[in-house]
Amino acid sequence: MNSPEVISKTKWFSKFSLSFLAIVGAINTALFIILPLLPYKISQFIFPIGFSTLGLAILFSFGFSFYWHKKENNGTFNSLKCISWLSTLLRYWIAFLLLDFGFQKIFEVNFNYSYHINDSLTSALTGPELTWKYYGFSYGLAVILAFFQIIGSVLLLFKRTTLLGIVILLPVMLNIVLINVFYRIGPITLLTSILIILGLVNLFLQQKVNIISFFDQHKNRLPSVGNNFFRSIARVLCILIPLLFVIYYNYDVHLSRKFFGKWKVTSMTRNGKLVKENQWQQDTLAWKTIYIEERGKMYYCPNPYMYVDSTSLFMKYHHDDKGQNFKVISYERNPRKPDTIPVQINNFRNKSMQWKMILYKDTIQMELKK
């Protein structure tokens, strides 16, 4: 912990941030536990009660921080004791919440199996449902996340191990905050995760003098290899080579980007005979949808309503931008000696095109629409 002289005199914002995170976070934690236990009859009042209580907590933290700052300037307030109490409250409510989340994962309350999500198409899932399905797929991953949350939270409960607990929890919580933001998990969950990570950052910054001192004392003492010039060249190459590789790969991918997407087979003829509309139900080669993906992947699917892996045909392809054709590589019959099948593309107009190909001695012509 920093010396009393360093932390007993602080700016108003430091007082407000600590007061806000400790008080509002503690109230939020109490509401998180209490509100779900209220009788169903008063469930309609949960949100008004919760937001009103949080609003009062925010106003109180404002008022208290001004009062604290004024008293400190007058020399009539024990700031060190106040910081100690608020920091302890901050550590305990963060540990309490994360222990709750950790135990939920172990006992399969959090990320438990969802029957309706499991039977839903991925494209129809919301951000929260997609996150639930992804993390719920592996119980082992959930246990590992729980382990970090529980161990880090227990370390927060002791002053000597607070910094270690923060170092363990910060990466975990940063990942959770980003998921909550970009997968639109929900305002209450997002607020709670932001309060936790801001609280951890506040506790971390309280130790900044000791942290800087630690890194100064534990610099790499091994002798340098080579001279400064060659080390600089090696560093630049370590950055530049991966960047150039990705740029080149991206350029190559972009040449066929105009074909990426889901293409509906509006008509198909095989050896001059029109394939019937419902023939896909008996013939897996009567394709209704063709998926063209990046990295040279192509999927031929007979089911017009959804992708079914067991009945679909996977092929790799190479696109010739000058010749406007594909070379499709089929591993279906002989994975060791795959067939290379030229595909002639005609009348390409961004969202429609015609294909002509010979597959397993069958001449196939297709009309495709994106």
C-alpha positions, 0 to 999 in steps of 0.5 A, a space after each residue: 500500500 502506498 504511504 499515508 502521506 501519499 494517499 491522505 491528500 487527494 483531489 476531489 475526483 479521486 474522492 468522488 470516484 472511490 466514494 461512487 464505486 464503493 457506495 453505488 457498487 455496494 448498493 447495486 450488489 445489495 439490489 442484485 441479491 434482494 430484488 429477485 427475492 421479492 414476491 411476484 406481486 411487486 415484481 412490477 416495482 423492481 425496476 423503479 425501486 432499483 433505479 431510485 435506490 441507485 439514483 439516491 446512492 449516486 447523489 449521496 456519493 456526490 454529496 459525501 465527496 464534496 463534504 469529505 474534500 471540504 473537511 480535508 482542506 480544513 484539516 478536520 477529517 481523517 482521509 486515510 481512515 475514510 479511504 481504508 473503509 471505502 476501499 475495504 467496502 469496494 474490495 468486499 462487494 466486488 469479491 461478493 459478486 464475483 464469487 456469486 457468478 463463479 459458484 453459479 458457473 460451477 453449479 450450472 446456474 450460469 450458462 446452463 443448458 437451454 433447450 430452446 436455444 439449442 433448437 434455434 438457428 444460430 442466425 436467429 439468436 440474439 447477442 445474449 442467447 449466442 453468448 449463452 450458447 457459446 459459453 454453455 457449450 463447454 462446462 470445462 471452460 465455464 469451470 476455468 472461468 469460475 476458478 479465476 473469478 473465485 480465486 481472484 475474489 478470495 485474494 481480494 478479501 485480504 489486504 496482502 493479496 489484493 494486488 494479486 487478486 486484481 491482476 487475476 480478475 482484470 483480464 477476466 472482467 475486461 473480456 466480460 465488459 467487452 462481451 456485454 457491450 458488443 453482444 448487447 447483453 443488457 443495461 443492468 449486466 453492463 452497468 454491474 460489469 463496468 462498476 466491477 472493472 472500474 472498482 478494480 482499476 481504482 484499487 489497482 491505481 492505489 498501488 501505483 507507487 509500489 507497482 512502478 517500484 516493482 517493475 524498476 526493481 525487476 528489470 530483465 538483467 540478462 545481457 543484450 543479444 547483438 547490437 542496437 542496430 540489429 535489435 531494431 531491425 529484428 523488432 521492425 521485421 517482427 512487426 512488418 512481416 506479419 502485417 505484409 503477410 496479412 495484407 497480401 492474404 487479404 488482397 488475394 481474398 478480396 479478389 473473390 469477395 464479390 462471390 462471397 455469400 449465400 446463393 440460391 439455385 433457381 434452376 438446375 439442369 443435369 445432362 440436359 434434364 431439368 432437376 425438379 423443384 422437390 428432387 432435393 428430398 431424395 437426391 443430395 446432389 440436387 442443390 438448392 443453396 451454394 455457400 461461398 466463403 472466404 479461405 476458398 471454402 464452398 458448400 453445396 446444400 440440397 436443403 433450401 431452408 437450412 444448412 445440413 452438414 450430413 447431406 451437403 458437399 464441401 469443396 475447396 476453390 481457387 478463383 481466376 479473376 482474369 478468366 472469371 472462373 473457379 477451379 473447384 476441388 472435390 475431396 468427396 471420392 478420394 481425399 488423397 487424389 482430389 478431383 479438380 473441376 473447372 467451373 465456367 461463370 457466365 453473365 455475372 451481375 453482382 447478385 446473379 450468375 450462371 454456372 457450367 461444370 462437369 461433376 462425376 461425368 455429369 454436365 451441370 448448369 445452374 442459375 444462381 441468385 444471391 
